[in-house]
Amino acid sequence: MSGEGKVVCVTGGSGYIASWLLKFLLQRGYTVKATVRDPDDPKKTAHLRALDGAKERLHLFKANLLEEGAFDAVVDGCDGVFHTASPVIFSTNEPQAEILEPAINGTLNILKSCAKVPSVKRVVLTSSIVTVMLNGLLASDVVVDETWLADPAFYQENKQWYALSKTLAEDAAWKFAKENGIDLVTMHPGWVIGPLLQPTLNISVEMILNHIKGLETFPDIIDRFVDVRDVSNAHVQAFEKTSASGRYCLVGKVGHISEIVKIVHELYPTLHLPESRCENVKPFVPEYEVSKEKAKALGMDFTPLEATVEDTIESLKEKGYLEV
């Protein structure tokens, strides 16, 4: 019970990663102040209120990312802050208003509130592996690590707004943290999959469901898979370990998207899945690796991809999204 007697704040508390983070924090004895869009919406909060320890130690607040000062009262008295809230949108006609401003200004608003509170010992920011890589320079036999920095100009030119928002938000966070003496740690997960706590589908798990339910082709891409429980646990470790610092890549397995399809075929032969094929006839793109060395220093032992995929499928069945 490392968190007994301590108070932490989690932004975006009803989200996919944040829901698991809340579960782990409550299990460890923390009192948690979580911000959500609407604390009175049972579709967003019922699964949080049902967590063990929630009745005694979970407090939900409404706060607007774009309103400066909105988090002052929430972070007041907290020992630490986990900032997970950020728009996850991959297609929009209004990137500035819908993605960039909420991600960048929202992050700065959280940090401004933290800078006013001397009790806050550390801020853990949920960033993304896209802020580390995808600069157009990847090749086979490369090992990506935390020293890599994505090129925002590459994202701007290719209109990859989500990746751009995460990159610019992280840059702004490090600049503000250094100028204001905030102990900041940033987490960089890949494609996060695994069981759902919330009743609604999130984008990364929905992609798995789409492949299972009948997409005839899959893209020729190498992706970076990681279990949502590993990501959430890494956040807790990054707060609790005094030696934690800087950036942490969180990728359990680098592989082609076809590996997911293959695992599902093997685990669930009765699903009568379509014989999905790669959309390109050329050979698959070359693989690379993402270093696990720094994550291991947090005590991370990543869940095998096969177990994550199976737990994802079982969760989709339980939530009524899939019949097997």
C-alpha positions as CSV (number, residue, x, y, z in Angstrom):
1,M,0.0,0.0,0.0
2,S,2.6,2.5,-1.1
3,G,0.0,5.2,-1.6
4,E,-1.6,5.1,1.8
5,G,-2.1,8.6,3.1
6,K,-1.1,10.2,-0.2
7,V,-3.4,12.2,-2.6
8,V,-2.9,12.3,-6.4
9,C,-4.8,13.8,-9.3
10,V,-5.6,12.1,-12.6
11,T,-6.9,14.1,-15.5
12,G,-9.1,12.5,-18.1
13,G,-10.1,9.9,-15.5
14,S,-12.7,8.1,-17.5
15,G,-10.3,7.3,-20.4
16,Y,-8.9,3.9,-21.4
17,I,-5.4,4.3,-19.8
18,A,-6.7,6.5,-16.9
19,S,-9.3,4.0,-15.8
20,W,-6.7,1.3,-15.3
21,L,-4.5,3.9,-13.6
22,L,-7.2,4.8,-11.2
23,K,-7.8,1.1,-10.5
24,F,-4.1,0.5,-9.6
25,L,-3.8,3.7,-7.6
26,L,-6.8,2.8,-5.5
27,Q,-5.5,-0.7,-5.0
28,R,-2.3,0.8,-3.6
29,G,-4.1,2.9,-1.1
30,Y,-4.0,6.4,-2.8
31,T,-6.8,8.9,-2.4
32,V,-7.5,10.0,-6.0
33,K,-8.9,13.2,-7.4
34,A,-10.0,12.5,-11.0
35,T,-11.2,15.0,-13.5
36,V,-13.9,14.0,-16.0
37,R,-16.1,16.0,-18.4
38,D,-19.3,15.2,-16.5
39,P,-19.1,13.6,-13.1
40,D,-22.8,13.0,-13.2
41,D,-22.8,11.0,-16.4
42,P,-23.0,7.3,-15.4
43,K,-21.9,6.1,-18.9
44,K,-18.6,7.8,-18.2
45,T,-18.2,7.3,-14.4
46,A,-20.1,4.2,-13.3
47,H,-17.1,1.9,-14.0
48,L,-14.9,4.2,-11.9
49,R,-17.3,4.4,-9.0
50,A,-17.4,0.6,-9.0
51,L,-13.7,0.2,-8.5
52,D,-12.5,-1.3,-5.2
53,G,-11.8,1.6,-2.8
54,A,-13.6,4.2,-5.0
55,K,-16.4,4.8,-2.4
56,E,-13.9,5.8,0.2
57,R,-11.0,7.4,-1.8
58,L,-12.1,8.4,-5.3
59,H,-13.4,12.0,-5.8
60,L,-14.6,13.1,-9.3
61,F,-14.3,16.7,-10.5
62,K,-15.4,18.6,-13.6
63,A,-12.6,20.6,-15.2
64,N,-12.1,22.2,-18.6
65,L,-8.7,21.6,-20.2
66,L,-8.8,25.0,-22.0
67,E,-9.7,27.0,-18.9
68,E,-6.6,28.4,-17.2
69,G,-6.9,27.9,-13.4
70,A,-9.6,25.2,-13.7
71,F,-7.3,22.7,-12.1
72,D,-6.1,24.9,-9.2
73,A,-8.5,23.5,-6.7
74,V,-8.2,19.9,-7.9
75,V,-4.4,19.7,-7.6
76,D,-4.3,21.7,-4.4
77,G,-3.1,19.3,-1.6
78,C,-2.0,16.6,-4.1
79,D,1.4,14.8,-3.8
80,G,1.4,14.1,-7.5
81,V,-0.4,14.6,-10.8
82,F,-1.0,12.3,-13.7
83,H,-2.0,14.1,-16.9
84,T,-3.6,11.6,-19.3
85,A,-6.2,13.9,-20.8
86,S,-5.6,14.7,-24.5
87,P,-7.7,14.5,-27.7
88,V,-7.3,11.2,-29.6
89,I,-8.5,12.2,-33.0
90,F,-6.9,11.1,-36.3
91,S,-9.1,12.9,-38.8
92,T,-10.5,16.4,-38.6
93,N,-11.1,19.5,-40.6
94,E,-10.3,21.7,-37.6
95,P,-6.9,20.4,-36.3
96,Q,-6.1,23.7,-34.4
97,A,-9.3,23.9,-32.4
98,E,-10.0,20.2,-32.0
99,I,-6.6,18.7,-31.4
100,L,-3.6,21.1,-31.1
101,E,-5.0,23.7,-28.7
102,P,-6.6,21.2,-26.3
103,A,-3.4,19.1,-26.2
104,I,-0.9,21.9,-25.9
105,N,-2.8,24.5,-23.9
106,G,-4.4,21.9,-21.8
107,T,-1.1,20.5,-20.8
108,L,0.2,23.9,-20.0
109,N,-2.9,24.7,-17.9
110,I,-2.3,21.6,-15.8
111,L,1.3,22.5,-15.3
112,K,0.5,26.1,-14.4
113,S,-1.8,24.8,-11.7
114,C,0.9,22.4,-10.4
115,A,3.4,25.3,-10.3
116,K,1.2,27.0,-7.7
117,V,1.1,24.0,-5.4
118,P,4.2,23.3,-3.3
119,S,2.8,19.9,-2.3
120,V,3.1,18.4,-5.8
121,K,6.2,16.4,-5.9
122,R,6.0,15.0,-9.4
123,V,4.0,15.3,-12.6
124,V,3.7,12.2,-14.8
125,L,2.6,13.1,-18.4
126,T,1.0,10.6,-20.8
127,S,2.7,11.3,-24.1
128,S,3.1,8.9,-26.9
129,I,5.8,6.9,-28.8
130,V,5.0,9.2,-31.8
131,T,6.9,12.0,-30.0
132,V,10.0,9.8,-30.1
133,M,9.9,8.5,-33.6
134,L,8.2,8.6,-37.0
135,N,10.4,11.2,-38.5
136,G,10.7,9.6,-41.9
137,L,14.1,8.1,-41.1
138,L,13.2,4.6,-39.8
139,A,14.9,1.6,-41.2
140,S,15.4,-2.1,-40.3
141,D,17.9,-3.1,-37.6
142,V,17.4,0.3,-35.8
143,V,16.9,0.5,-32.1
144,V,14.8,3.4,-31.0
145,D,15.3,4.8,-27.5
146,E,14.3,7.8,-25.4
147,T,17.0,10.0,-26.9
148,W,15.1,10.1,-30.2
149,L,13.0,13.2,-31.0
150,A,10.2,13.2,-33.6
151,D,10.3,16.0,-36.2
152,P,7.2,18.2,-35.9
153,A,7.8,19.6,-39.4
154,F,7.4,16.0,-40.8
155,Y,4.0,15.7,-39.0
156,Q,2.9,19.1,-40.1
157,E,3.8,18.4,-43.7
158,N,1.9,15.1,-43.7
159,K,-1.0,16.4,-41.7
160,Q,-0.6,13.9,-38.9
161,W,-2.3,16.1,-36.4
162,Y,-2.5,13.8,-33.5
163,A,1.2,13.1,-33.6
164,L,1.9,16.8,-34.0
165,S,-0.3,17.6,-31.0
166,K,1.5,15.1,-28.8
167,T,5.0,16.3,-30.0
168,L,4.3,20.0,-29.5
169,A,2.5,19.3,-26.1
170,E,5.5,17.4,-24.8
171,D,7.9,20.1,-26.0
172,A,5.9,22.8,-24.3
173,A,5.7,20.7,-21.1
174,W,9.4,20.2,-20.8
175,K,10.1,23.9,-21.4
176,F,7.6,25.0,-18.8
177,A,8.7,22.3,-16.3
178,K,12.4,23.4,-16.6
179,E,11.5,27.1,-16.2
180,N,9.3,26.5,-13.2
181,G,11.2,23.8,-11.3
182,I,8.6,21.0,-11.9
183,D,9.7,17.4,-11.6
184,L,8.3,16.0,-14.8
185,V,8.4,12.5,-16.2
186,T,6.9,11.6,-19.6
187,M,5.5,8.2,-20.6
188,H,5.6,7.2,-24.3
189,P,3.3,4.2,-25.0
190,G,2.9,2.6,-28.4
191,W,-0.4,1.2,-29.7
192,V,-2.2,0.5,-26.4
193,I,-4.5,-2.6,-26.4
194,G,-5.9,-4.9,-23.8
195,P,-9.1,-5.3,-21.7
196,L,-11.5,-2.4,-21.3
197,L,-12.7,-1.1,-18.0
198,Q,-14.9,1.6,-19.5
199,P,-18.1,0.5,-21.4
200,T,-17.3,2.4,-24.6
201,L,-14.8,1.5,-27.3
202,N,-11.6,3.6,-27.6
203,I,-9.9,4.0,-31.0
204,S,-7.0,1.6,-30.4
205,V,-9.2,-1.3,-29.3
206,E,-11.7,-0.5,-32.0
207,M,-9.0,-1.1,-34.6
208,I,-8.6,-4.6,-33.3
209,L,-12.3,-5.2,-33.4
210,N,-12.5,-3.9,-37.0
211,H,-9.9,-6.4,-38.1
212,I,-11.7,-9.2,-36.4
213,K,-15.1,-8.3,-37.7
214,G,-14.3,-8.3,-41.4
215,L,-11.7,-6.0,-42.8
216,E,-10.5,-7.7,-45.9
217,T,-7.1,-6.1,-45.9
218,F,-4.7,-4.8,-43.3
219,P,-2.0,-2.0,-43.8
220,D,1.6,-2.9,-44.5
221,I,2.9,-1.2,-41.3
222,I,5.0,-2.2,-38.4
223,D,3.4,-1.1,-35.1
224,R,4.4,-0.9,-31.5
225,F,2.1,-2.8,-29.2
226,V,1.7,-2.5,-25.5
227,D,-0.7,-3.7,-22.9
228,V,-2.9,-1.0,-21.2
229,R,-2.2,-2.6,-17.8
230,D,1.6,-2.3,-18.4
231,V,1.2,1.4,-19.4
232,S,-0.9,2.2,-16.3
233,N,1.4,0.3,-14.0
234,A,4.4,2.1,-15.5
235,H,2.8,5.5,-14.7
236,V,2.5,4.4,-11.0
237,Q,6.1,3.3,-10.9
238,A,7.3,6.5,-12.6
239,F,5.6,8.4,-9.7
240,E,6.7,6.2,-6.9
241,K,10.3,5.6,-7.8
242,T,12.4,8.6,-6.8
243,S,15.1,7.6,-9.4
244,A,12.6,7.9,-12.3
245,S,13.4,10.8,-14.6
246,G,13.0,12.0,-18.2
247,R,11.2,10.0,-20.9
248,Y,10.2,6.3,-20.9
249,C,9.4,4.3,-24.1
250,L,6.6,1.8,-23.4
251,V,6.5,-0.8,-26.1
252,G,6.1,-4.5,-25.3
253,K,6.3,-5.8,-28.9
254,V,7.3,-4.4,-32.3
255,G,5.7,-6.3,-35.1
256,H,3.6,-6.2,-38.3
257,I,-0.2,-5.8,-37.9
258,S,-0.6,-9.2,-39.5
259,E,0.7,-10.7,-36.2
260,I,-2.5,-9.6,-34.5
261,V,-4.6,-11.2,-37.2
262,K,-2.6,-14.4,-36.9
263,I,-2.9,-14.6,-33.1
264,V,-6.6,-14.1,-33.3
265,H,-6.9,-16.8,-36.0
266,E,-5.0,-19.2,-33.7
267,L,-6.8,-18.4,-30.5
268,Y,-10.3,-18.3,-31.9
269,P,-10.6,-20.7,-34.9
270,T,-14.4,-20.7,-34.5
271,L,-14.7,-17.0,-35.2
272,H,-14.7,-17.7,-39.0
273,L,-12.5,-14.7,-39.6
274,P,-12.0,-13.5,-43.1
275,E,-8.7,-14.4,-44.7
276,S,-7.3,-10.9,-44.4
277,R,-4.4,-10.0,-46.6
278,C,-1.9,-7.2,-46.7
279,E,-3.1,-4.3,-48.8
280,N,0.3,-4.2,-50.6
281,V,1.7,-7.1,-52.6
282,K,5.2,-6.0,-52.0
283,P,7.2,-7.5,-49.1
284,F,6.3,-6.2,-45.6
285,V,8.1,-3.1,-44.4
286,P,11.3,-3.7,-42.5
287,E,11.1,-4.1,-38.7
288,Y,13.0,-2.1,-36.1
289,E,13.1,-2.3,-32.3
290,V,12.2,0.0,-29.4
291,S,14.5,-0.2,-26.4
292,K,13.0,-1.6,-23.2
293,E,16.1,-0.9,-21.1
294,K,14.9,2.3,-19.4
295,A,11.4,0.8,-18.8
296,K,13.0,-2.2,-17.2
297,A,14.6,0.2,-14.7
298,L,11.0,1.0,-13.5
299,G,10.6,-2.7,-12.9
300,M,8.5,-3.3,-16.0
301,D,8.1,-6.8,-17.4
302,F,5.9,-6.5,-20.4
303,T,2.9,-8.7,-21.0
304,P,3.3,-11.1,-24.0
305,L,1.3,-9.9,-27.1
306,E,-0.6,-13.2,-27.2
307,A,-1.9,-12.7,-23.7
308,T,-2.9,-9.1,-24.4
309,V,-4.7,-10.0,-27.6
310,E,-6.6,-12.8,-25.8
311,D,-7.6,-10.5,-22.9
312,T,-8.7,-7.9,-25.5
313,I,-11.0,-10.4,-27.2
314,E,-12.4,-11.7,-24.0
315,S,-13.1,-8.1,-22.9
316,L,-14.9,-7.3,-26.2
317,K,-17.0,-10.4,-25.7
318,E,-17.9,-9.4,-22.1
319,K,-18.8,-5.9,-23.2
320,G,-21.1,-7.2,-26.0
321,Y,-19.0,-6.0,-28.9
322,L,-18.1,-9.5,-30.2
323,E,-19.9,-12.9,-30.3
324,V,-17.8,-16.0,-30.4
